[in-house]
Amino acid sequence: MQALAVLILVGAIGGLVGVSLRLPAGILVGAMTAVILFKAFGATDYTVPHAYIYVVQVLVGVMIGVGYTPEVAGMILQLIRPVLISTLVLVGAGLAVGLVFSRTLCVDPVTGYLATSPGGLSALIPLAAEANGLPTVVAAFHFFRLVFILLTAPLVLKLIQAWATRCG
């Protein structure tokens, strides 16, 4: 319990630093970075008990569920074809790249697929553990992808807005 309190404190400090540095998704990126650095410098005995992982996943599910409204349902129905097409393309690309990685990086196919699949850290890491994959490898792939997207998103959005303005 004391170890968990330390991890929460380190994460909270990292989150505050991320926000104060105005990083995209500063709380999340700051907390992850702080805990990773904390563990990288020798605090290897710190883990989060499985029961807490369950609680966090429930909270994430509740946060997403609270955003549901009848308007969201209507929007989803209007967008069902592009949503299905983009989902199939992303899952297919993740599967193809995951299989290539499982051959070239000597990771098992489960880890290769989950590491390259679209989705969030909070869902795919526990799934990797349950499927006898390598959750740490899956976490590393998603962490670096998330940080890359968050750091490049402001520039990409400016480019998109400039293109949209120019194209009318």
N, C-alpha and C positions, 0 to 999 in steps of 0.2 A: 504494500500500500504506500509506503514511504517512497519507493522507487517511482511509482506512478505519479505521485505528487511532484517529484523532482522533474519528471518528464513534462508534466503539464506546465510547471513554472518555466522551464527552458523554452517550451513551445510558445507560451504566452509572451515571454520577453522577445523571442524571435518574431512573433506576429506584430508586436508593437514597433520593433525596428523596421520590419517590412512596410508597415503603414507610414511610419515617419519618413522613410526613404521614398515614399510614393511609388513603390513597386506595383506593377499590375498584380491584382489578387495578393496584395502585400501580406495580409494576415496568414493566408495559406502558405505562400512561398516562404515567408519569414519563419513561420513555425517549423515547416519541414526542414529548411536549411539549418536552423538552430539545433534541432534534434539530431540531424545527420552529423553536424560538426561536433556536437556533444559526444555522440557515440564514436565518431572517428578518432577523437582524442582520448580514447580509452574507457569510456563509460559503456562497456560492452555488456554488462550484466543487466541492463535496463530493458525490460520488455513490457508490453501491454497485455494484461491477462485476457484470455479469449472472451470471457464474459463481457468485458468492457468493449471489445470490438463489436460484439453483438449489439450492445446499447448504442454505440455510435452509428451503426448501420440503421438501426431503427430510427434514430433521430434524423439521419439524412433522408430516409424514406418519408418520415413525417414532414420534413421541410419541403420536399418535392411535392408530396400529396397536398399540402396546404395551398400550393399554387394552382391547384385544379379549380377551374370555374366552368360553367356551361359555355362561356365564350371560348375557352381553350379547347373544349371538345368540338365545337363548331369549326374552329380553325384547323384542328387536326383532321377533321373530315374533309375540309377543302384541300388540304395539303397531302392527303393520303398517298397519292401516286408519287410525288417527288420524295416524300419521306421513305416510302418502300424502296424506290429505286436507289436513293443515296445510301440507305441502310444496306441493301444487298451489295452494292459496289464496295462500300467500306468493309463489310464483313468478308467479302470475297478477296479484297486486297489484303486484309489482315491475315486471312488463311494462307494465301499464296506467299506472302512475305514471311509469315511464321514458319511455313514448311521449309522455305529456303534457309531461314536462320537455324532451324532445327538440324538441317544437314550440314551447314557451313560453320556454325558456332558450337556444334556439339552439345546443344541443349535438347531436351526431350520435346516432342511435338506439342504437348500440352503447354509447356512454358513458352515455346515459340509462338503459338497461336495467341495465347492470352497476353503476351508481351506486346504484340503488334495489333491487337484488336482495338476497335474504338470502344470507349467506355471509360469509366472512372476508376481511380485508384481504390476507392472504398468498396467497389464491387468485385473487381477482378483479382485483387490480391487474396482475399479469402477464398475465392473460387479456385485459385491456383493451389492454395494449401489443401483444400478439400479434394482436388483432383490429382494430388501427389505430384504437382509441378514444383517449380522453384519460385516461391512468392517474392524472394528478394530480387531475383532477376526481373520478374514482372514489374515490381515496384520501381526498379531502376529505369526500365524502359519508359514507363508512364511518367515518372518524375521528370526525366529529362525532356520528354515530349511536352509535358505540361508547362515546364519552365520556359522552353523554347517558344511555345505558342503565346504564353503570357507576355514574354519580353518582346516578341515581334508583333503582337497584335496591334499596338498603337500605330506603328508604322504602316502595317498592312491596311488598317482601317483608313488612315489618311490617304493612302494610294487609291483605295477603292472609292473614297469620297471624291477625290480629284478626278478620277476616271468617270464617275457617274455625273459629275458636274459638267465635264467636258463633252460627254456623249449626250447630254440633254436629258 
